[in-house]
Amino acid sequence: RFGRGSLNLVIVPGWISNLDCWWDHPSTVSWLERFGDYANVLLFDKRGTGLSDRGKGMPGMDERMDDIRAVMDHEGIEDAALFGLSEGGTLAALFAASNPDRCRALVLQGALARFEHWIEDETAFNAFLAYVHDYWGSGASYVHYSPSMAGDAEYQGWWARRERAGASPGAVADLMHLNRQISVAQVLPAVQSPTLVIHRRKDLIVDIEGGREVARLIPDAELLELSGADHAPWTGGDIDMIADRIEEFLTGAKPSPAVDRVLATVLFTDIVASTELATQLGDEAWDRLLHRHDALVDEQLARFRGLKVKSLGDGHLATFDGPARAIYAALALTEAVEELGFELRAGVHIGEVKRSGDDISGLAVHIAARVMGEAEPGECLVSRTVRDLAAGSDLTFRERGQRVLKGVPDPVQIFNASKI
C-alpha cells in the first residue's frame, strides 16, 4: 500500500506479477508513482503467483474475486477504483459487475473479454507452452510485451527476473489452461461503474479488437485507442499522456504540472537555403510564403497532437507526447511544403526539458537542434532513443552512423526516418 491521495485505487495485475519486482525497475516505479500522487494505491499478487501462497491447482474467478475483496477488507476500504491490466482487466470487470457497491470506477488497459483475443488458436497456444517449457525465465518474451524496449539488455534482465518470480513454468501452464476457458463477454453489460478502456492499436499481446469488444459491451464505456505496440502500460512513448487521462478520469480534474522538468519529444524544423530563397523572392513574397508555411505547421501539429513552442523565422520548435507522432508530423510537413516550392529538414530527440513560461530548454532541445543540422533537404533524422521508442509503429529507420555533435558530451547515433 502506498500513495498520498484520498482516492482508493486497487491495481489488479495481469496473469503473473510479483510485488518485489514492481519496485525493481525505474519504468514500473515511475508508472506506479504517478498513481501515488493522487491515490491511496493497493497492490497484490493473485493466488498462485508472485509472493502469494501456492495451493493445489489454480484458483477460479470466484476465488480471485474473493482475493480483491480480502485486500480491500484488510485495509478497511469499502469502495475503490479498480485498474485492471491485461488478464487482470477481465477479473476487475467481473468484480465490478458482481460488486457494484464496491467499485466506484474502472480503468482497463490491454484488457480482453475472450481468450481468443490473446492467443487466437491451438497452434499459438502450443507455441506459448513451448516457450514456457524451454525458455521461461530467460526474459526473451519481453519484446512482445514491450517492443519499444527492444535491445535493452537491462530491461530483458528485469523481465527475466519477473518471469521467474511470478510463477514456475508448471504454474504458468496450469494458469493458461485455466485462462483459455474464461469469457466474460456475457457479463460485461452488467458493469455499472464508469469505465475507461485503454488499448494500443498494434498491441502484440492482446489484439485491439479485444479492447474494442470490452468497450462496446460495457455500457457507456469510454475507449481510448492509441498508436503503438506495447502491451505493458509502463513502456511506450505515450505513458505520460495515458497517466494524465487516467488521473482526469478518476479525479475529474486535469493534473497540473508539479515540476518544471518533463520528458518530451522535441522536433526542430528548418527551411533549407532560407536566406537564398528570401533574397530571390523579396520581402513581400517571402512573408506570404512564411505565412502559408506557418499555417501548414499549425495544421500538422493539431493533427498529431504537437505543441508549438515557438517560430524560429525559417523553422519551428515543437514538442510531442510521443516520438512516433513527432516523426509523423515531420514527415507530413516535409511532404506538404513541396507544393510551396521549398524543402524542409527536421530533427527529433526525446529527453528531459525544462519549461520556462512558454519556452523550453535543456540538453534534449540542444540535441534535437544538432540532429536536425545533420539532415539533408527533405529528410527527417532522429536519435537512437527516438528510434527505440518508436518501435512498433509503421515507420522504418536507416542508420546514418554516430555523430559528434557540437555541445553534446557523447556521440549520438542517428537514423533517417521514413514511412514503411
C-alpha positions as CSV (number, residue, x, y, z in Angstrom):
1,R,0.0,0.0,0.0
2,F,1.4,3.4,-0.9
3,G,0.3,6.9,-2.1
4,R,-0.7,10.3,-0.8
5,G,-4.2,10.7,-2.1
6,S,-7.7,10.2,-0.8
7,L,-8.9,8.1,-3.7
8,N,-8.6,4.4,-3.1
9,L,-7.2,2.6,-6.1
10,V,-6.7,-1.2,-6.4
11,I,-4.4,-2.4,-9.2
12,V,-5.4,-5.8,-10.4
13,P,-2.2,-7.2,-12.1
14,G,-2.0,-9.3,-15.3
15,W,-1.7,-13.0,-15.3
16,I,1.6,-13.0,-13.3
17,S,3.1,-10.4,-11.0
18,N,5.5,-10.1,-8.1
19,L,5.3,-7.3,-5.6
20,D,9.0,-7.0,-5.2
21,C,9.6,-6.8,-8.9
22,W,7.2,-3.8,-9.2
23,W,9.9,-1.7,-7.4
24,D,12.9,-3.2,-9.2
25,H,12.9,-1.2,-12.4
26,P,12.7,2.5,-13.0
27,S,9.9,2.3,-15.6
28,T,7.5,0.5,-13.3
29,V,8.4,2.7,-10.4
30,S,7.7,5.8,-12.3
31,W,4.4,4.4,-13.6
32,L,3.3,3.4,-10.1
33,E,4.3,6.7,-8.5
34,R,2.0,8.7,-10.9
35,F,-0.9,6.8,-9.3
36,G,0.5,7.5,-5.8
37,D,0.5,11.3,-6.5
38,Y,-3.3,11.4,-6.2
39,A,-4.4,8.0,-4.8
40,N,-4.0,5.5,-2.0
41,V,-2.8,2.5,-4.0
42,L,-3.2,-1.2,-3.2
43,L,-1.1,-3.8,-4.9
44,F,-1.4,-7.5,-4.6
45,D,-0.3,-10.8,-6.2
46,K,-3.1,-13.1,-7.2
47,R,-3.2,-16.6,-5.6
48,G,-0.6,-18.9,-7.0
49,T,1.6,-16.1,-8.4
50,G,4.3,-13.8,-7.0
51,L,4.5,-13.6,-3.2
52,S,1.1,-15.2,-2.7
53,D,0.7,-18.7,-1.4
54,R,0.9,-21.7,-3.8
55,G,-2.0,-24.0,-3.5
56,K,-3.2,-27.1,-5.2
57,G,-4.2,-26.1,-8.8
58,M,-5.1,-22.6,-9.8
59,P,-8.0,-20.6,-8.3
60,G,-11.1,-19.9,-10.3
61,M,-12.6,-16.5,-10.9
62,D,-14.8,-16.6,-7.8
63,E,-11.7,-17.2,-5.6
64,R,-9.8,-14.4,-7.5
65,M,-12.7,-12.0,-6.8
66,D,-12.5,-13.1,-3.1
67,D,-8.9,-12.0,-3.1
68,I,-9.8,-8.5,-4.2
69,R,-12.4,-8.3,-1.5
70,A,-9.9,-9.6,1.0
71,V,-7.4,-7.0,0.1
72,M,-9.9,-4.2,0.4
73,D,-11.4,-5.6,3.7
74,H,-7.9,-5.9,5.2
75,E,-7.3,-2.2,4.5
76,G,-10.8,-1.1,5.7
77,I,-11.8,0.1,2.2
78,E,-15.5,-0.1,1.4
79,D,-15.2,1.1,-2.2
80,A,-12.3,1.8,-4.6
81,A,-11.5,2.4,-8.2
82,L,-10.0,-0.6,-9.9
83,F,-7.2,-0.6,-12.5
84,G,-7.2,-3.9,-14.4
85,L,-4.2,-4.8,-16.6
86,S,-4.5,-7.3,-19.4
87,E,-6.0,-10.6,-17.9
88,G,-6.4,-8.6,-14.7
89,G,-8.8,-6.4,-16.6
90,T,-11.0,-9.5,-17.1
91,L,-11.1,-10.1,-13.4
92,A,-11.5,-6.4,-12.5
93,A,-14.5,-6.1,-14.9
94,L,-16.1,-9.2,-13.4
95,F,-15.6,-7.9,-9.9
96,A,-17.2,-4.6,-10.9
97,A,-20.2,-6.3,-12.4
98,S,-20.6,-8.5,-9.3
99,N,-19.9,-5.9,-6.7
100,P,-21.2,-2.6,-8.0
101,D,-21.3,-1.1,-4.5
102,R,-17.5,-1.6,-4.1
103,C,-16.3,-0.4,-7.4
104,R,-16.6,3.4,-7.9
105,A,-14.7,3.4,-11.3
106,L,-13.0,1.0,-13.6
107,V,-9.9,1.5,-15.8
108,L,-8.9,-1.3,-18.1
109,Q,-5.7,-1.3,-20.2
110,G,-4.8,-4.1,-22.7
111,A,-7.9,-6.0,-21.5
112,L,-10.0,-8.7,-23.2
113,A,-13.3,-10.4,-22.7
114,R,-12.4,-13.6,-24.5
115,F,-9.2,-15.6,-24.6
116,E,-9.1,-15.7,-28.4
117,H,-8.0,-12.0,-28.5
118,W,-4.9,-13.1,-26.5
119,I,-3.9,-16.4,-28.1
120,E,-6.0,-17.0,-31.1
121,D,-5.8,-20.7,-31.8
122,E,-4.3,-24.1,-30.8
123,T,-1.1,-23.5,-32.8
124,A,-0.4,-20.2,-31.0
125,F,-1.3,-21.8,-27.6
126,N,1.1,-24.7,-28.2
127,A,3.8,-22.2,-29.2
128,F,3.3,-20.3,-25.9
129,L,3.5,-23.5,-23.9
130,A,6.7,-24.4,-25.8
131,Y,8.2,-21.1,-24.7
132,V,7.2,-21.7,-21.1
133,H,8.8,-25.2,-21.2
134,D,12.0,-24.3,-22.9
135,Y,12.7,-20.6,-22.2
136,W,10.7,-19.4,-19.2
137,G,12.9,-17.2,-17.0
138,S,15.1,-16.0,-19.9
139,G,13.0,-12.9,-20.4
140,A,13.0,-13.4,-24.2
141,S,9.3,-12.7,-24.3
142,Y,9.8,-9.0,-23.3
143,V,10.0,-7.9,-26.9
144,H,6.4,-8.9,-27.4
145,Y,5.1,-7.1,-24.2
146,S,7.4,-4.0,-24.6
147,P,8.6,-3.8,-28.2
148,S,9.7,-0.2,-27.6
149,M,12.4,-1.6,-25.2
150,A,13.9,-3.9,-27.9
151,G,17.6,-4.2,-27.5
152,D,17.6,-3.1,-23.8
153,A,19.5,-5.8,-22.0
154,E,18.8,-4.3,-18.6
155,Y,15.1,-4.4,-19.2
156,Q,15.3,-8.0,-20.5
157,G,17.1,-9.0,-17.4
158,W,14.4,-7.4,-15.2
159,W,11.7,-9.2,-17.3
160,A,13.6,-12.5,-16.8
161,R,13.5,-12.0,-13.0
162,R,9.8,-11.1,-13.2
163,E,9.1,-14.3,-15.1
164,R,10.9,-16.4,-12.5
165,A,9.5,-14.6,-9.5
166,G,5.9,-14.5,-11.0
167,A,5.3,-18.2,-11.3
168,S,7.0,-21.5,-12.0
169,P,6.8,-23.0,-15.5
170,G,4.3,-25.6,-14.3
171,A,2.1,-23.0,-12.6
172,V,2.2,-20.8,-15.8
173,A,1.0,-23.7,-17.9
174,D,-1.8,-24.5,-15.4
175,L,-2.8,-20.9,-15.3
176,M,-3.0,-20.5,-19.0
177,H,-5.1,-23.7,-19.4
178,L,-7.5,-22.1,-16.9
179,N,-7.4,-18.7,-18.6
180,R,-8.3,-20.1,-22.0
181,Q,-11.6,-21.3,-20.7
182,I,-12.7,-17.8,-19.4
183,S,-15.0,-15.5,-21.2
184,V,-16.7,-12.5,-19.5
185,A,-18.4,-11.2,-22.7
186,Q,-21.8,-12.1,-21.4
187,V,-21.4,-10.3,-18.1
188,L,-19.8,-7.1,-19.2
189,P,-23.2,-5.4,-20.0
190,A,-23.9,-5.7,-16.2
191,V,-21.0,-3.4,-15.3
192,Q,-22.4,-0.2,-13.8
193,S,-19.2,1.6,-12.9
194,P,-17.9,4.5,-15.0
195,T,-15.3,2.8,-17.2
196,L,-12.3,3.9,-19.2
197,V,-10.8,1.3,-21.7
198,I,-7.3,1.9,-22.9
199,H,-5.7,-0.1,-25.7
200,R,-2.9,0.4,-28.2
201,R,-3.9,-0.4,-31.7
202,K,-0.9,-2.6,-32.5
203,D,-0.7,-4.3,-29.1
204,L,1.3,-7.5,-29.8
205,I,-0.3,-9.5,-26.9
206,V,-4.0,-8.6,-26.9
207,D,-5.5,-7.7,-30.2
208,I,-7.1,-4.2,-30.4
209,E,-10.4,-5.9,-31.2
210,G,-10.3,-7.3,-27.7
211,G,-10.2,-3.8,-26.2
212,R,-12.9,-2.6,-28.6
213,E,-15.2,-5.5,-27.7
214,V,-14.8,-4.7,-24.0
215,A,-15.6,-1.1,-24.5
216,R,-18.6,-2.0,-26.7
217,L,-20.1,-4.4,-24.2
218,I,-19.7,-2.2,-21.1
219,P,-22.5,0.4,-21.0
220,D,-21.2,4.0,-21.7
221,A,-17.6,2.9,-21.5
222,E,-15.0,5.4,-22.9
223,L,-12.5,3.9,-25.3
224,L,-9.0,5.5,-25.6
225,E,-7.2,4.0,-28.6
226,L,-3.6,4.8,-29.1
227,S,-0.9,4.1,-31.6
228,G,2.0,1.8,-30.6
229,A,2.5,-1.9,-29.9
230,D,3.5,-2.1,-26.2
231,H,1.2,-4.2,-24.1
232,A,2.9,-3.2,-20.8
233,P,1.5,0.1,-19.6
234,W,4.8,1.3,-18.2
235,T,6.6,1.4,-21.6
236,G,5.9,3.2,-24.8
237,G,6.0,6.8,-25.9
238,D,2.6,7.7,-24.6
239,I,2.8,6.8,-20.9
240,D,2.6,10.4,-19.6
241,M,-0.5,11.1,-21.8
242,I,-2.1,7.9,-20.6
243,A,-1.3,8.7,-17.0
244,D,-2.9,12.2,-17.4
245,R,-6.0,10.8,-18.9
246,I,-6.4,8.2,-16.1
247,E,-6.0,10.8,-13.5
248,E,-8.5,13.1,-15.1
249,F,-11.0,10.2,-15.4
250,L,-10.6,9.1,-11.8
251,T,-10.4,12.5,-10.2
252,G,-12.4,14.7,-12.5
253,A,-9.6,17.2,-12.8
254,K,-6.8,17.6,-15.3
255,P,-3.5,17.3,-13.5
256,S,-1.3,20.4,-13.1
257,P,2.4,20.1,-13.8
258,A,4.1,19.6,-10.4
259,V,7.6,20.4,-11.7
260,D,9.2,22.4,-14.5
261,R,11.1,19.5,-15.8
262,V,9.3,17.0,-18.0
263,L,10.1,14.3,-20.6
264,A,9.2,15.5,-24.1
265,T,9.8,14.6,-27.7
266,V,11.4,17.6,-29.3
267,L,11.0,18.5,-33.0
268,F,13.0,21.1,-34.9
269,T,12.3,22.0,-38.5
270,D,14.2,24.3,-40.8
271,I,13.6,25.7,-44.3
272,V,16.6,24.7,-46.5
273,A,18.5,27.5,-48.0
274,S,16.1,30.1,-46.5
275,T,18.4,33.1,-46.9
276,E,18.9,32.4,-50.6
277,L,15.2,31.9,-51.1
278,A,14.2,35.1,-49.2
279,T,16.7,37.1,-51.3
280,Q,15.3,35.5,-54.5
281,L,11.6,36.2,-53.6
282,G,11.9,39.6,-52.0
283,D,10.4,40.7,-48.6
284,E,6.7,40.7,-49.6
285,A,6.6,37.3,-51.3
286,W,8.8,35.8,-48.6
287,D,6.4,37.0,-45.9
288,R,3.5,35.4,-47.8
289,L,5.4,32.2,-48.1
290,L,6.2,32.1,-44.3
291,H,2.6,32.8,-43.5
292,R,1.5,29.8,-45.6
293,H,4.3,27.7,-44.1
294,D,3.1,28.6,-40.6
295,A,-0.4,27.6,-41.4
296,L,0.8,24.2,-42.6
297,V,2.8,23.8,-39.4
298,D,-0.3,24.6,-37.3
299,E,-2.4,22.1,-39.3
300,Q,0.1,19.2,-38.8
301,L,0.7,20.0,-35.1
302,A,-3.0,19.8,-34.5
303,R,-3.3,16.6,-36.5
304,F,-0.5,14.9,-34.4
305,R,-1.1,16.5,-31.1
306,G,2.0,18.6,-31.1
307,L,2.6,21.8,-29.2
308,K,4.3,24.7,-30.9
309,V,6.9,26.2,-28.6
310,K,8.0,29.0,-31.0
311,S,8.6,30.0,-34.5
312,L,12.3,30.4,-35.4
313,G,11.7,32.5,-38.5
314,D,12.6,29.9,-41.0
315,G,11.6,26.9,-38.9
316,H,9.8,25.8,-35.8
317,L,10.3,24.2,-32.4
318,A,7.6,21.9,-31.1
319,T,7.1,19.2,-28.5
320,F,5.0,16.0,-28.6
321,D,3.8,13.4,-26.1
322,G,5.2,10.6,-28.2
323,P,8.1,10.1,-30.6
324,A,6.2,8.4,-33.4
325,R,3.8,11.3,-33.6
326,A,6.7,13.8,-33.8
327,I,8.1,11.8,-36.7
328,Y,4.7,11.6,-38.5
329,A,4.3,15.3,-38.2
330,A,7.8,16.0,-39.5
331,L,7.3,13.7,-42.5
332,A,3.9,15.2,-43.2
333,L,5.4,18.7,-43.1
334,T,8.3,17.8,-45.4
335,E,5.8,16.5,-47.9
336,A,3.3,19.3,-47.6
337,V,5.8,22.2,-48.2
338,E,6.8,20.8,-51.6
339,E,3.8,22.5,-53.1
340,L,5.2,25.8,-51.7
341,G,8.4,25.4,-53.7
342,F,10.9,24.7,-51.0
343,E,12.3,21.9,-48.8
344,L,12.4,21.3,-45.1
345,R,14.8,19.3,-42.9
346,A,13.8,18.0,-39.5
347,G,15.4,16.6,-36.3
348,V,13.8,14.7,-33.4
349,H,15.0,13.7,-30.0
350,I,13.4,12.7,-26.7
351,G,14.6,13.7,-23.3
352,E,14.0,15.8,-20.3
353,V,13.3,19.5,-20.9
354,K,13.0,22.5,-18.6
355,R,9.9,24.6,-19.1
356,S,10.1,28.3,-18.5
357,G,6.9,30.0,-19.4
358,D,6.0,29.0,-22.9
359,D,9.6,28.2,-23.8
360,I,11.7,25.1,-23.2
361,S,15.5,24.5,-22.7
362,G,17.9,21.8,-21.8
363,L,20.2,19.2,-23.4
364,A,17.4,17.4,-25.2
365,V,16.5,20.6,-27.0
366,H,20.1,21.2,-28.0
367,I,20.5,17.6,-29.2
368,A,17.3,17.8,-31.3
369,A,18.6,21.0,-33.0
370,R,22.0,19.4,-33.7
371,V,20.4,16.3,-35.1
372,M,18.3,18.5,-37.5
373,G,21.6,20.2,-38.5
374,E,22.8,16.8,-39.9
375,A,19.8,16.3,-42.1
376,E,19.7,16.6,-45.8
377,P,16.9,18.5,-47.6
378,G,13.6,16.8,-47.3
379,E,15.0,14.4,-44.6
380,C,13.9,13.7,-41.0
381,L,16.7,12.5,-38.7
382,V,16.1,11.0,-35.3
383,S,18.3,10.0,-32.4
384,R,18.5,6.3,-31.3
385,T,16.4,7.0,-28.3
386,V,13.6,8.1,-30.6
387,R,14.1,5.1,-32.9
388,D,13.9,2.7,-30.0
389,L,10.8,4.3,-28.5
390,A,9.0,4.4,-31.9
391,A,9.4,0.6,-32.4
392,G,6.1,-1.0,-33.4
393,S,5.0,2.0,-35.5
394,D,4.7,1.8,-39.3
395,L,8.0,3.6,-39.6
396,T,11.3,2.4,-40.9
397,F,14.8,3.6,-39.8
398,R,18.0,3.6,-41.7
399,E,21.2,4.1,-39.7
400,R,23.2,7.2,-40.6
401,G,26.0,6.4,-38.1
402,Q,27.3,8.1,-34.9
403,R,27.9,11.8,-34.9
404,V,29.9,14.0,-32.6
405,L,27.5,16.9,-32.2
406,K,28.8,20.3,-31.0
407,G,28.0,20.9,-27.3
408,V,26.9,17.3,-26.8
409,P,29.2,15.3,-24.4
410,D,28.7,11.9,-26.0
411,P,28.4,10.7,-29.7
412,V,24.8,10.4,-30.8
413,Q,23.6,7.6,-33.1
414,I,21.2,9.0,-35.7
415,F,18.8,7.4,-38.1
416,N,16.8,8.5,-41.2
417,A,13.1,8.0,-40.5
418,S,10.5,7.3,-43.2
419,K,7.2,5.5,-43.6
420,I,7.2,1.8,-44.4
